[in-house]
């Protein structure tokens, strides 16, 4: 597994554009096409939104860490934070016929990635979310 | 992200450009809801949008539902490819009225 990018970001919505640029760049560096990059950018953006909004309840003094790695033909994304402890139930998408604003993020992540899991976090963090996407 | 509001009688047209994300979507939501006051028909022109996340989609859904509740028209025009991709992921591409362009909707009349 080769580390391509690692950086801490303030848990603020201003961070999202920088996160998107980093993910798109890593995907292209790894040989991914535009569609692959767009989908992974969308997934990671949504996962960061969850951390900013629900994990930290919009507390921009807090931070989260983004790590991007390549493992053969897979891009592996780790998002680490110290917010509210997340549960597997948080990864359940809402039904699509439930036409309320919001709640689409988990569905976007599920539909654009190949694997999605909470792993045991390393010391100093409460959550480690891992996303994997095959490079195409 | 920029929001530009134009009158194209009888429509109000909300032009969006750039990235519509969690940082910018509160302003988009407000512009759409303000535009719907007075029950004026409203189009959201999306040809220059480079990115949209679920919070941007939620703003469009809220506009659509507000218009439906008050019996006014709400539609999307010139939907850029990145926006169409997320609308398809959300299965909303068949829910919103989508027009090829603002001019096309205006030329149709009614």
gemmi code that builds the backbone of each chain (N, CA, C; Angstrom):
import gemmi

chains = {
    "A": [
        ("UNK", (0.860, -1.194, 0.000), (0.000, 0.000, 0.000), (0.892, 1.240, 0.000)),
        ("UNK", (0.645, 2.111, -0.983), (1.497, 3.295, -1.138), (0.719, 4.553, -0.747)),
        ("UNK", (1.270, 5.310, 0.185), (0.616, 6.537, 0.629), (0.813, 7.632, -0.423)),
        ("UNK", (-0.279, 8.230, -0.879), (-0.194, 9.279, -1.899), (-0.422, 10.673, -1.319)),
        ("UNK", (-1.199, 10.744, -0.244), (-1.591, 12.064, 0.285), (-2.002, 11.892, 1.734)),
        ("UNK", (-1.575, 12.814, 2.581), (-2.030, 12.802, 3.972), (-2.037, 14.238, 4.479)),
        ("UNK", (-3.180, 14.654, 5.018), (-3.250, 16.029, 5.507), (-4.409, 16.179, 6.487)),
        ("UNK", (-4.220, 17.063, 7.461), (-5.299, 17.398, 8.395), (-6.035, 18.636, 7.892)),
        ("UNK", (-7.362, 18.608, 8.029), (-8.191, 19.726, 7.574), (-9.044, 20.235, 8.724)),
        ("UNK", (-9.299, 21.556, 8.781), (-10.290, 22.056, 9.740), (-11.665, 21.473, 9.394)),
        ("UNK", (-12.444, 21.166, 10.417), (-13.780, 20.599, 10.187), (-14.744, 21.711, 9.793)),
        ("UNK", (-14.478, 22.300, 8.630), (-15.262, 23.438, 8.152), (-15.582, 23.223, 6.678)),
        ("UNK", (-16.694, 23.814, 6.243), (-17.120, 23.579, 4.857), (-16.113, 24.143, 3.845)),
        ("UNK", (-15.301, 25.115, 4.271), (-14.268, 25.656, 3.371), (-13.267, 24.579, 2.967)),
        ("UNK", (-13.124, 23.539, 3.774), (-12.137, 22.495, 3.480), (-12.545, 21.631, 2.286)),
        ("UNK", (-13.844, 21.605, 1.978), (-14.336, 20.629, 1.003), (-13.714, 20.806, -0.379)),
        ("UNK", (-13.555, 22.042, -0.825), (-12.991, 22.264, -2.165), (-11.557, 21.744, -2.237)),
        ("UNK", (-10.792, 21.918, -1.159), (-9.400, 21.454, -1.129), (-9.365, 19.923, -1.119)),
        ("UNK", (-10.260, 19.322, -0.341), (-10.364, 17.855, -0.305), (-10.678, 17.323, -1.705)),
        ("UNK", (-11.623, 17.950, -2.382), (-12.024, 17.472, -3.716), (-10.856, 17.547, -4.686)),
        ("UNK", (-10.121, 18.642, -4.636), (-8.979, 18.796, -5.549), (-7.941, 17.706, -5.282)),
        ("UNK", (-7.671, 17.413, -3.999), (-6.664, 16.405, -3.650), (-7.098, 15.014, -4.109)),
        ("UNK", (-8.366, 14.681, -3.920), (-8.860, 13.351, -4.297), (-8.835, 13.195, -5.820)),
        ("UNK", (-9.273, 14.210, -6.546), (-9.264, 14.140, -8.006), (-7.850, 13.972, -8.541)),
        ("UNK", (-6.922, 14.721, -7.962), (-5.535, 14.655, -8.399), (-4.941, 13.261, -8.127)),
        ("UNK", (-5.202, 12.711, -6.940), (-4.670, 11.383, -6.605), (-5.236, 10.318, -7.529)),
        ("UNK", (-6.507, 10.430, -7.838), (-7.153, 9.437, -8.700), (-6.542, 9.469, -10.096)),
        ("UNK", (-6.320, 10.672, -10.607), (-5.711, 10.790, -11.944), (-4.265, 10.303, -11.926)),
        ("UNK", (-3.534, 10.631, -10.844), (-2.137, 10.164, -10.707), (-2.063, 8.642, -10.718)),
        ("UNK", (-3.073, 8.007, -10.123), (-3.097, 6.546, -10.048), (-3.556, 5.916, -11.360)),
        ("UNK", (-3.887, 6.748, -12.340), (-4.287, 6.227, -13.647), (-5.784, 6.126, -13.841)),
        ("UNK", (-6.558, 6.684, -12.920), (-8.016, 6.633, -13.035), (-8.535, 7.608, -14.081)),
        ("UNK", (-9.646, 7.264, -14.708), (-10.275, 8.119, -15.704), (-11.130, 9.192, -15.039)),
        ("UNK", (-11.725, 10.054, -15.866), (-12.516, 11.176, -15.342), (-13.714, 10.704, -14.525)),
        ("UNK", (-14.396, 9.646, -15.013), (-15.595, 9.191, -14.304), (-15.223, 8.631, -12.933)),
        ("UNK", (-14.118, 7.865, -12.927), (-13.628, 7.297, -11.666), (-13.293, 8.425, -10.686)),
        ("UNK", (-12.603, 9.437, -11.181), (-12.214, 10.556, -10.319), (-13.447, 11.299, -9.814)),
        ("UNK", (-14.392, 11.567, -10.707), (-15.613, 12.285, -10.304), (-16.378, 11.535, -9.217)),
        ("UNK", (-16.460, 10.209, -9.379), (-17.227, 9.423, -8.415), (-16.539, 9.390, -7.052)),
        ("UNK", (-15.209, 9.225, -7.074), (-14.503, 9.183, -5.788), (-14.531, 10.555, -5.111)),
        ("UNK", (-14.416, 11.610, -5.899), (-14.512, 12.972, -5.351), (-15.867, 13.156, -4.662)),
        ("UNK", (-16.930, 12.713, -5.322), (-18.268, 12.850, -4.745), (-18.364, 12.080, -3.425)),
        ("UNK", (-17.859, 10.829, -3.434), (-17.956, 9.976, -2.234), (-17.186, 10.576, -1.061)),
        ("UNK", (-15.960, 11.012, -1.309), (-15.136, 11.537, -0.205), (-15.713, 12.862, 0.289)),
        ("UNK", (-16.193, 13.691, -0.641), (-16.838, 14.954, -0.255), (-18.018, 14.682, 0.691)),
        ("UNK", (-18.842, 13.699, 0.345), (-20.012, 13.387, 1.179), (-19.582, 12.864, 2.547)),
        ("UNK", (-18.534, 12.030, 2.562), (-18.060, 11.484, 3.838), (-17.515, 12.610, 4.722)),
        ("UNK", (-16.823, 13.570, 4.116), (-16.305, 14.722, 4.888), (-17.452, 15.587, 5.389)),
        ("UNK", (-18.488, 15.750, 4.556), (-19.669, 16.511, 4.988), (-20.263, 15.894, 6.252)),
        ("UNK", (-20.330, 14.555, 6.283), (-20.883, 13.875, 7.463), (-20.047, 14.174, 8.701)),
        ("UNK", (-18.725, 14.155, 8.533), (-17.845, 14.439, 9.680), (-18.075, 15.877, 10.166)),
        ("UNK", (-18.097, 16.821, 9.208), (-18.228, 18.240, 9.565), (-19.580, 18.507, 10.226)),
        ("UNK", (-20.635, 17.935, 9.631), (-21.998, 18.263, 10.069), (-22.453, 17.435, 11.271)),
        ("UNK", (-22.233, 16.125, 11.191), (-22.776, 15.240, 12.238), (-21.717, 14.858, 13.263)),
        ("UNK", (-20.508, 14.553, 12.804), (-19.459, 14.131, 13.729), (-19.068, 15.244, 14.682)),
        ("UNK", (-18.855, 16.432, 14.105), (-18.381, 17.552, 14.910), (-19.449, 18.621, 15.135)),
        ("UNK", (-20.637, 18.432, 14.527), (-21.719, 19.420, 14.667), (-21.223, 20.837, 14.358)),
        ("UNK", (-20.532, 20.965, 13.226), (-20.078, 22.268, 12.726), (-19.189, 23.012, 13.741)),
        ("UNK", (-18.091, 22.381, 14.135), (-17.125, 23.003, 15.044), (-15.797, 23.142, 14.300)),
        ("UNK", (-15.579, 24.284, 13.625), (-14.432, 24.401, 12.718), (-13.069, 24.387, 13.408)),
        ("UNK", (-13.060, 24.482, 14.758), (-11.763, 24.397, 15.443), (-11.269, 22.944, 15.471)),
        ("UNK", (-12.168, 21.996, 15.226), (-11.799, 20.575, 15.196), (-11.164, 20.241, 13.852)),
        ("UNK", (-10.544, 19.053, 13.807), (-9.871, 18.660, 12.563), (-10.230, 17.235, 12.185)),
        ("UNK", (-10.104, 16.944, 10.897), (-10.153, 15.549, 10.446), (-8.957, 15.318, 9.543)),
        ("UNK", (-8.575, 14.040, 9.403), (-7.409, 13.689, 8.593), (-7.848, 12.892, 7.363)),
        ("UNK", (-7.310, 13.282, 6.217), (-7.571, 12.559, 4.964), (-6.285, 11.881, 4.515)),
        ("UNK", (-6.334, 10.550, 4.320), (-5.200, 9.804, 3.773), (-5.657, 9.120, 2.499)),
        ("UNK", (-4.876, 9.264, 1.433), (-5.184, 8.609, 0.163), (-4.049, 7.646, -0.156)),
        ("UNK", (-4.409, 6.401, -0.449), (-3.402, 5.370, -0.707), (-3.774, 4.582, -1.949)),
        ("UNK", (-2.753, 3.996, -2.562), (-3.006, 3.087, -3.684), (-2.580, 1.693, -3.276)),
        ("UNK", (-3.462, 0.720, -3.517), (-3.180, -0.678, -3.216), (-3.498, -1.468, -4.488)),
        ("UNK", (-2.488, -1.740, -5.301), (-2.670, -2.344, -6.628), (-3.677, -1.530, -7.449)),
        ("UNK", (-4.816, -2.173, -7.787), (-5.779, -1.466, -8.633), (-6.872, -0.779, -7.819)),
        ("UNK", (-6.614, -0.598, -6.519), (-7.617, 0.052, -5.673), (-7.073, 1.365, -5.105)),
        ("UNK", (-7.948, 2.364, -5.070), (-7.647, 3.568, -4.297), (-8.305, 3.392, -2.934)),
        ("UNK", (-7.521, 3.635, -1.895), (-8.011, 3.452, -0.532), (-7.997, 4.818, 0.157)),
        ("UNK", (-9.148, 5.178, 0.714), (-9.291, 6.473, 1.392), (-9.533, 6.211, 2.872)),
        ("UNK", (-8.758, 6.857, 3.718), (-9.016, 6.809, 5.157), (-9.387, 8.203, 5.642)),
        ("UNK", (-10.492, 8.286, 6.345), (-10.906, 9.543, 6.980), (-10.940, 9.319, 8.484)),
        ("UNK", (-10.135, 10.085, 9.193), (-10.021, 9.924, 10.649), (-10.535, 11.179, 11.333)),
        ("UNK", (-11.332, 10.974, 12.380), (-11.824, 12.149, 13.109), (-12.000, 11.838, 14.579)),
        ("UNK", (-12.229, 12.888, 15.338), (-12.438, 12.771, 16.784), (-13.837, 13.202, 17.184)),
        ("UNK", (-14.760, 13.123, 16.250), (-16.129, 13.551, 16.538), (-16.922, 12.453, 17.230)),
        ("UNK", (-18.229, 12.660, 17.209), (-19.150, 11.667, 17.779), (-18.846, 10.298, 17.167)),
        ("UNK", (-18.856, 9.261, 17.999), (-18.536, 7.934, 17.517), (-19.598, 7.484, 16.506)),
        ("UNK", (-19.152, 7.072, 15.330), (-20.079, 6.674, 14.278), (-20.440, 5.197, 14.438)),
        ("UNK", (-21.593, 4.832, 13.916), (-22.040, 3.440, 13.997), (-22.345, 2.945, 12.595)),
        ("UNK", (-22.349, 1.622, 12.435), (-22.640, 1.042, 11.127), (-24.005, 1.520, 10.627)),
        ("UNK", (-24.930, 1.739, 11.568), (-26.271, 2.196, 11.178), (-26.215, 3.529, 10.433)),
        ("UNK", (-25.160, 4.323, 10.693), (-25.021, 5.607, 10.002), (-24.790, 5.413, 8.507)),
        ("UNK", (-24.388, 4.224, 8.116), (-24.053, 3.961, 6.716), (-25.230, 3.378, 5.944)),
        ("UNK", (-26.380, 3.335, 6.591), (-27.562, 2.798, 5.907), (-28.220, 3.926, 5.120)),
        ("UNK", (-28.391, 3.727, 3.809), (-28.997, 4.818, 3.029), (-30.498, 4.899, 3.249)),
        ("UNK", (-31.013, 6.085, 3.081), (-32.456, 6.278, 3.157), (-33.094, 5.804, 1.850)),
        ("UNK", (-34.354, 5.390, 1.951), (-35.062, 4.962, 0.742), (-35.215, 6.151, -0.211)),
        ("UNK", (-35.090, 5.863, -1.514), (-35.114, 6.948, -2.491), (-36.489, 7.597, -2.643)),
        ("UNK", (-37.550, 6.849, -2.323), (-38.878, 7.455, -2.496), (-39.200, 8.392, -1.329)),
        ("UNK", (-38.283, 8.434, -0.352), (-38.426, 9.368, 0.756), (-37.850, 10.700, 0.294)),
        ("UNK", (-38.717, 11.539, -0.282), (-38.239, 12.731, -0.982), (-38.091, 13.932, -0.046)),
        ("UNK", (-37.320, 13.750, 0.993), (-37.009, 14.890, 1.857), (-35.674, 15.465, 1.412)),
        ("UNK", (-35.480, 16.774, 1.613), (-34.150, 17.304, 1.327), (-33.140, 16.656, 2.273)),
        ("UNK", (-31.954, 16.398, 1.800), (-30.921, 15.808, 2.649), (-31.027, 14.299, 2.718)),
        ("UNK", (-30.046, 13.679, 3.358), (-30.081, 12.235, 3.526), (-29.621, 11.435, 2.322)),
        ("UNK", (-29.155, 12.128, 1.288), (-28.720, 11.432, 0.077), (-27.253, 11.031, 0.127)),
        ("UNK", (-26.517, 11.614, 1.060), (-25.062, 11.471, 1.055), (-24.593, 10.031, 1.141)),
        ("UNK", (-25.184, 9.257, 2.063), (-24.751, 7.869, 2.234), (-25.026, 7.059, 0.963)),
        ("UNK", (-26.166, 7.361, 0.321), (-26.463, 6.663, -0.939), (-25.409, 6.993, -1.992)),
        ("UNK", (-25.027, 8.262, -2.079), (-23.996, 8.645, -3.055), (-22.698, 7.889, -2.772)),
        ("UNK", (-22.324, 7.790, -1.493), (-21.075, 7.090, -1.153), (-21.186, 5.616, -1.549)),
        ("UNK", (-22.297, 4.988, -1.188), (-22.464, 3.562, -1.485), (-22.450, 3.284, -2.984)),
        ("UNK", (-23.075, 4.169, -3.756), (-23.212, 3.894, -5.190), (-21.948, 4.205, -5.980)),
        ("UNK", (-21.019, 4.963, -5.390), (-19.846, 5.365, -6.160), (-18.556, 4.697, -5.679)),
        ("UNK", (-18.645, 3.886, -4.609), (-17.439, 3.202, -4.121), (-17.661, 1.692, -4.132)),
        ("UNK", (-16.564, 0.931, -4.004), (-16.657, -0.530, -4.003), (-16.733, -1.104, -2.591)),
        ("UNK", (-16.150, -0.416, -1.643), (-16.198, -0.888, -0.255), (-16.312, 0.302, 0.676)),
        ("UNK", (-16.990, 0.071, 1.785), (-17.254, 1.141, 2.751), (-17.316, 0.484, 4.121)),
        ("UNK", (-16.448, 0.890, 5.043), (-16.442, 0.251, 6.364), (-15.847, 1.180, 7.409)),
        ("UNK", (-16.334, 1.046, 8.630), (-15.660, 1.674, 9.768), (-14.676, 0.663, 10.322)),
        ("UNK", (-13.406, 1.051, 10.440), (-12.369, 0.184, 10.989), (-12.035, 0.667, 12.397)),
        ("UNK", (-11.395, -0.218, 13.191), (-10.958, 0.240, 14.517), (-9.981, 1.404, 14.338)),
        ("UNK", (-10.254, 2.549, 14.965), (-9.379, 3.711, 14.749), (-8.068, 3.572, 15.522)),
        ("UNK", (-6.991, 4.182, 15.027), (-5.742, 4.206, 15.790), (-5.884, 5.128, 16.997)),
        ("UNK", (-4.940, 5.035, 17.911), (-4.983, 5.864, 19.121), (-5.098, 7.335, 18.733)),
        ("UNK", (-5.928, 8.067, 19.460), (-6.060, 9.498, 19.207), (-7.238, 9.856, 18.319)),
        ("UNK", (-7.948, 8.846, 17.805), (-9.114, 9.115, 16.950), (-10.310, 8.289, 17.420)),
        ("UNK", (-11.517, 8.809, 17.174), (-12.707, 8.024, 17.535), (-13.276, 7.265, 16.337)),
        ("UNK", (-12.987, 7.742, 15.114), (-13.544, 7.072, 13.925), (-12.495, 6.953, 12.835)),
        ("UNK", (-12.520, 5.782, 12.162), (-11.740, 5.593, 10.935), (-12.689, 5.018, 9.889)),
        ("UNK", (-13.023, 5.837, 8.915), (-13.872, 5.383, 7.804), (-12.970, 5.042, 6.623)),
        ("UNK", (-13.142, 3.831, 6.103), (-12.350, 3.424, 4.932), (-13.261, 3.288, 3.711)),
        ("UNK", (-12.889, 3.962, 2.639), (-13.570, 3.802, 1.350), (-12.573, 3.201, 0.382)),
        ("UNK", (-13.042, 2.260, -0.450), (-12.173, 1.708, -1.489), (-12.869, 1.836, -2.833)),
        ("UNK", (-12.089, 2.190, -3.842), (-12.645, 2.266, -5.191), (-11.647, 1.686, -6.188)),
        ("UNK", (-12.147, 0.779, -7.033), (-11.302, 0.212, -8.077), (-10.959, 1.301, -9.089)),
        ("UNK", (-9.673, 1.334, -9.478), (-9.225, 2.355, -10.424), (-9.642, 1.928, -11.834)),
        ("UNK", (-10.484, 2.742, -12.452), (-10.933, 2.404, -13.819), (-10.787, 3.624, -14.720)),
    ],
    "B": [
        ("UNK", (-18.463, 29.920, -6.321), (-19.852, 29.757, -6.761), (-20.505, 31.137, -6.874)),
        ("UNK", (-21.251, 31.335, -7.938), (-21.960, 32.604, -8.115), (-23.439, 32.367, -8.384)),
        ("UNK", (-24.252, 33.294, -7.875), (-25.694, 33.240, -8.101), (-26.090, 34.532, -8.795)),
        ("UNK", (-26.776, 34.386, -9.918), (-27.199, 35.565, -10.673), (-28.699, 35.403, -10.955)),
        ("UNK", (-29.485, 36.386, -10.536), (-30.939, 36.250, -10.699), (-31.431, 37.207, -11.775)),
        ("UNK", (-32.151, 36.658, -12.754), (-32.636, 37.468, -13.869), (-34.146, 37.306, -14.020)),
        ("UNK", (-34.771, 38.356, -14.503), (-36.196, 38.281, -14.845), (-36.308, 37.973, -16.323)),
        ("UNK", (-36.957, 36.873, -16.654), (-37.256, 36.555, -18.055), (-38.756, 36.298, -18.092)),
        ("UNK", (-39.514, 37.367, -18.173), (-40.956, 37.307, -17.979), (-41.599, 36.150, -18.749)),
        ("UNK", (-42.441, 35.349, -18.114), (-42.947, 35.496, -16.741), (-42.058, 34.802, -15.698)),
        ("UNK", (-40.897, 34.302, -16.110), (-40.083, 33.506, -15.185), (-39.064, 34.342, -14.431)),
        ("UNK", (-38.751, 33.888, -13.231), (-37.534, 34.300, -12.556), (-36.524, 33.204, -12.828)),
        ("UNK", (-35.301, 33.583, -13.216), (-34.275, 32.579, -13.532), (-33.101, 32.742, -12.577)),
        ("UNK", (-32.799, 31.676, -11.848), (-31.649, 31.658, -10.933), (-30.500, 30.960, -11.659)),
        ("UNK", (-29.487, 31.731, -12.064), (-28.314, 31.168, -12.743), (-27.270, 30.804, -11.695)),
        ("UNK", (-26.817, 29.574, -11.704), (-25.764, 29.152, -10.774), (-24.510, 28.845, -11.579)),
        ("UNK", (-23.339, 29.162, -11.002), (-22.096, 28.765, -11.667), (-21.066, 28.373, -10.617)),
        ("UNK", (-20.158, 27.475, -11.008), (-19.117, 27.007, -10.093), (-19.570, 25.793, -9.298)),
        ("UNK", (-18.951, 25.594, -8.132), (-19.228, 24.414, -7.300), (-20.364, 24.710, -6.317)),
        ("UNK", (-21.427, 23.920, -6.409), (-22.522, 24.037, -5.436), (-22.319, 22.925, -4.409)),
        ("UNK", (-21.716, 23.285, -3.275), (-21.425, 22.279, -2.255), (-21.975, 22.740, -0.908)),
        ("UNK", (-21.632, 22.013, 0.132), (-22.162, 22.312, 1.466), (-21.795, 23.729, 1.909)),
        ("UNK", (-20.711, 24.266, 1.362), (-20.291, 25.614, 1.722), (-21.176, 26.667, 1.046)),
        ("UNK", (-21.546, 26.414, -0.197), (-22.280, 27.429, -0.959), (-23.784, 27.163, -1.035)),
        ("UNK", (-24.224, 25.948, -0.735), (-25.640, 25.624, -0.962), (-26.615, 26.396, -0.059)),
        ("UNK", (-26.242, 26.833, 1.164), (-27.227, 27.635, 1.912), (-27.660, 28.897, 1.158)),
        ("UNK", (-26.715, 29.528, 0.452), (-27.070, 30.727, -0.331), (-27.944, 30.363, -1.526)),
        ("UNK", (-27.666, 29.189, -2.123), (-28.479, 28.720, -3.255), (-29.904, 28.443, -2.794)),
        ("UNK", (-30.023, 27.758, -1.664), (-31.340, 27.428, -1.099), (-32.135, 28.713, -0.858)),
        ("UNK", (-31.462, 29.711, -0.251), (-32.152, 30.958, 0.062), (-32.589, 31.685, -1.210)),
        ("UNK", (-31.715, 31.701, -2.224), (-32.051, 32.386, -3.485), (-33.261, 31.725, -4.150)),
        ("UNK", (-33.309, 30.396, -4.100), (-34.435, 29.681, -4.716), (-35.727, 29.957, -3.931)),
        ("UNK", (-35.655, 29.859, -2.611), (-36.867, 30.068, -1.802), (-37.350, 31.517, -1.909)),
        ("UNK", (-36.407, 32.486, -1.934), (-36.791, 33.885, -2.137), (-37.452, 34.069, -3.499)),
        ("UNK", (-36.885, 33.410, -4.510), (-37.406, 33.529, -5.873), (-38.810, 32.979, -6.021)),
        ("UNK", (-39.144, 32.028, -5.168), (-40.467, 31.403, -5.260), (-41.549, 32.208, -4.538)),
        ("UNK", (-41.119, 33.202, -3.746), (-42.112, 34.019, -3.044), (-42.943, 34.777, -4.077)),
        ("UNK", (-44.222, 34.890, -3.849), (-45.088, 35.534, -4.827), (-45.529, 34.569, -5.913)),
        ("UNK", (-45.144, 33.301, -5.767), (-45.588, 32.225, -6.676), (-45.194, 32.454, -8.130)),
        ("UNK", (-44.114, 33.219, -8.342), (-43.623, 33.413, -9.716), (-43.004, 32.097, -10.207)),
        ("UNK", (-43.256, 31.718, -11.480), (-42.591, 30.519, -11.993), (-41.077, 30.715, -11.993)),
        ("UNK", (-40.336, 29.650, -11.664), (-38.888, 29.788, -11.468), (-38.122, 28.685, -12.192)),
        ("UNK", (-37.052, 29.090, -12.851), (-36.132, 28.127, -13.473), (-34.762, 28.276, -12.827)),
        ("UNK", (-34.098, 27.150, -12.601), (-32.708, 27.178, -12.131), (-31.829, 26.777, -13.310)),
        ("UNK", (-30.980, 27.715, -13.753), (-30.127, 27.481, -14.928), (-28.780, 26.957, -14.439)),
        ("UNK", (-28.396, 25.775, -14.930), (-27.268, 25.044, -14.336), (-26.145, 24.759, -15.323)),
        ("UNK", (-26.087, 25.498, -16.444), (-25.100, 25.150, -17.479), (-23.659, 25.363, -17.022)),
        ("UNK", (-23.441, 26.270, -16.050), (-22.059, 26.591, -15.644), (-21.691, 25.996, -14.287)),
        ("UNK", (-22.485, 25.012, -13.834), (-22.171, 24.387, -12.551), (-21.139, 23.280, -12.776)),
        ("UNK", (-20.048, 23.348, -12.023), (-18.938, 22.418, -12.218), (-18.984, 21.231, -11.263)),
        ("UNK", (-19.757, 21.368, -10.180), (-19.839, 20.295, -9.192), (-21.079, 20.513, -8.354)),
        ("UNK", (-21.770, 19.420, -7.987), (-22.893, 19.549, -7.051), (-22.893, 18.357, -6.113)),
        ("UNK", (-23.014, 18.622, -4.806), (-23.086, 17.522, -3.842), (-24.521, 17.364, -3.333)),
        ("UNK", (-24.712, 16.489, -2.352), (-26.074, 16.175, -1.910), (-26.761, 17.389, -1.280)),
        ("UNK", (-25.981, 18.326, -0.731), (-26.623, 19.512, -0.143), (-27.179, 20.418, -1.240)),
        ("UNK", (-26.506, 20.462, -2.396), (-27.020, 21.212, -3.542), (-28.276, 20.573, -4.087)),
        ("UNK", (-28.252, 19.229, -4.180), (-29.438, 18.504, -4.647), (-30.606, 18.756, -3.694)),
        ("UNK", (-30.304, 18.763, -2.378), (-31.364, 18.996, -1.383), (-31.988, 20.379, -1.557)),
        ("UNK", (-31.174, 21.367, -1.932), (-31.717, 22.714, -2.161), (-32.691, 22.714, -3.337)),
        ("UNK", (-32.350, 21.965, -4.392), (-33.256, 21.864, -5.549), (-34.539, 21.132, -5.164)),
        ("UNK", (-34.399, 20.066, -4.375), (-35.581, 19.302, -3.947), (-36.507, 20.201, -3.122)),
        ("UNK", (-35.919, 21.003, -2.248), (-36.742, 21.873, -1.407), (-37.481, 22.908, -2.259)),
        ("UNK", (-36.797, 23.440, -3.265), (-37.451, 24.381, -4.176), (-38.600, 23.724, -4.917)),
        ("UNK", (-38.347, 22.524, -5.416), (-39.362, 21.761, -6.149), (-40.593, 21.520, -5.269)),
        ("UNK", (-40.349, 21.117, -4.022), (-41.474, 20.807, -3.125), (-42.232, 22.074, -2.704)),
        ("UNK", (-41.496, 23.154, -2.481), (-42.147, 24.416, -2.113), (-43.057, 24.894, -3.241)),
        ("UNK", (-42.545, 24.817, -4.481), (-43.331, 25.239, -5.639), (-44.578, 24.364, -5.786)),
        ("UNK", (-44.392, 23.052, -5.575), (-45.527, 22.143, -5.733), (-46.607, 22.459, -4.700)),
        ("UNK", (-46.165, 22.728, -3.469), (-47.139, 23.027, -2.405), (-47.931, 24.298, -2.698)),
        ("UNK", (-47.277, 25.283, -3.318), (-47.984, 26.545, -3.558), (-48.567, 26.623, -4.968)),
        ("UNK", (-48.367, 25.559, -5.749), (-48.979, 25.497, -7.072), (-48.295, 26.359, -8.116)),
        ("UNK", (-46.987, 26.605, -7.961), (-46.264, 27.367, -8.984), (-45.280, 26.450, -9.717)),
        ("UNK", (-44.757, 26.959, -10.847), (-43.871, 26.126, -11.660), (-42.429, 26.218, -11.164)),
        ("UNK", (-41.716, 25.078, -11.180), (-40.295, 25.015, -10.833), (-39.631, 24.056, -11.809)),
        ("UNK", (-38.559, 24.501, -12.441), (-37.871, 23.606, -13.375), (-36.383, 23.877, -13.405)),
        ("UNK", (-35.655, 22.936, -13.984), (-34.212, 23.080, -14.174), (-33.968, 23.277, -15.664)),
        ("UNK", (-32.942, 24.078, -15.990), (-32.634, 24.317, -17.400), (-31.141, 24.156, -17.638)),
        ("UNK", (-30.805, 23.630, -18.826), (-29.406, 23.497, -19.265), (-28.557, 22.826, -18.184)),
        ("UNK", (-28.955, 21.623, -17.810), (-28.298, 20.930, -16.697), (-26.920, 20.420, -17.134)),
        ("UNK", (-25.864, 20.940, -16.517), (-24.499, 20.525, -16.861), (-24.289, 19.057, -16.475)),
        ("UNK", (-23.360, 18.404, -17.163), (-23.157, 16.967, -16.982), (-22.873, 16.562, -15.527)),
        ("UNK", (-22.015, 17.283, -14.782), (-21.764, 16.856, -13.398), (-23.037, 16.882, -12.535)),
        ("UNK", (-23.939, 17.816, -12.849), (-25.195, 17.900, -12.094), (-26.105, 16.736, -12.488)),
        ("UNK", (-26.180, 16.469, -13.795), (-27.032, 15.369, -14.259), (-26.568, 14.042, -13.646)),
        ("UNK", (-25.252, 13.861, -13.509), (-24.727, 12.627, -12.904), (-25.262, 12.437, -11.484)),
        ("UNK", (-25.253, 13.491, -10.673), (-25.717, 13.315, -9.288), (-27.242, 13.202, -9.233)),
        ("UNK", (-27.938, 13.891, -10.143), (-29.404, 13.731, -10.169), (-29.771, 12.297, -10.527)),
        ("UNK", (-28.988, 11.699, -11.437), (-29.249, 10.294, -11.807), (-28.960, 9.364, -10.634)),
        ("UNK", (-27.861, 9.624, -9.919), (-27.538, 8.803, -8.737), (-28.671, 8.853, -7.722)),
        ("UNK", (-29.295, 10.025, -7.594), (-30.386, 10.199, -6.635), (-31.734, 9.782, -7.242)),
        ("UNK", (-31.704, 9.315, -8.494), (-32.934, 8.958, -9.235), (-33.903, 10.138, -9.307)),
        ("UNK", (-33.349, 11.333, -9.374), (-34.197, 12.524, -9.427), (-34.288, 13.107, -10.833)),
        ("UNK", (-33.555, 12.512, -11.786), (-33.554, 13.060, -13.143), (-34.914, 12.920, -13.813)),
        ("UNK", (-35.764, 12.039, -13.260), (-37.116, 11.893, -13.817), (-38.153, 12.609, -12.963)),
        ("UNK", (-37.702, 13.200, -11.871), (-38.629, 13.875, -10.960), (-38.738, 15.363, -11.298)),
        ("UNK", (-37.582, 16.006, -11.498), (-37.579, 17.428, -11.838), (-37.975, 17.633, -13.300)),
        ("UNK", (-38.777, 18.667, -13.595), (-38.924, 19.073, -15.001), (-37.573, 19.631, -15.475)),
        ("UNK", (-36.994, 19.029, -16.526), (-35.685, 19.468, -17.029), (-35.852, 19.981, -18.456)),
        ("UNK", (-35.402, 21.225, -18.695), (-35.514, 21.846, -20.015), (-34.128, 21.996, -20.625)),
        ("UNK", (-34.061, 21.898, -21.951), (-32.766, 21.999, -22.628), (-32.125, 23.355, -22.358)),
        ("UNK", (-32.947, 24.399, -22.294), (-32.419, 25.740, -22.003), (-33.577, 26.612, -21.507)),
        ("UNK", (-33.230, 27.782, -20.971), (-34.262, 28.741, -20.554), (-35.070, 29.177, -21.775)),
        ("UNK", (-34.367, 29.451, -22.882), (-35.057, 29.886, -24.109), (-36.048, 28.835, -24.594)),
        ("UNK", (-35.636, 27.582, -24.482), (-36.536, 26.510, -24.929), (-37.821, 26.509, -24.103)),
        ("UNK", (-37.689, 26.691, -22.792), (-38.898, 26.726, -21.951), (-39.759, 27.951, -22.277)),
        ("UNK", (-39.102, 29.105, -22.520), (-39.837, 30.332, -22.833), (-40.557, 30.211, -24.180)),
        ("UNK", (-39.912, 29.577, -25.138), (-40.503, 29.441, -26.484), (-41.718, 28.531, -26.457)),
        ("UNK", (-41.763, 27.642, -25.459), (-42.869, 26.685, -25.417), (-44.187, 27.361, -25.008)),
        ("UNK", (-44.082, 28.502, -24.338), (-45.290, 29.182, -23.909), (-45.983, 28.493, -22.751)),
        ("UNK", (-47.264, 28.527, -22.684), (-48.190, 28.076, -21.622), (-47.768, 28.441, -20.228)),
    ],
}
model = gemmi.Model(1)
for chain_id, residues in chains.items():
    chain = gemmi.Chain(chain_id)
    for i, (resn, *xyz) in enumerate(residues, 1):
        res = gemmi.Residue()
        res.name, res.seqid = resn, gemmi.SeqId(i, " ")
        for name, pos in zip(("N", "CA", "C"), xyz):
            atom = gemmi.Atom()
            atom.name, atom.element = name, gemmi.Element(name[0])
            atom.pos, atom.b_iso = gemmi.Position(*pos), 0.0
            res.add_atom(atom)
        chain.add_residue(res)
    model.add_chain(chain)
structure = gemmi.Structure()
structure.add_model(model)
structure.setup_entities()
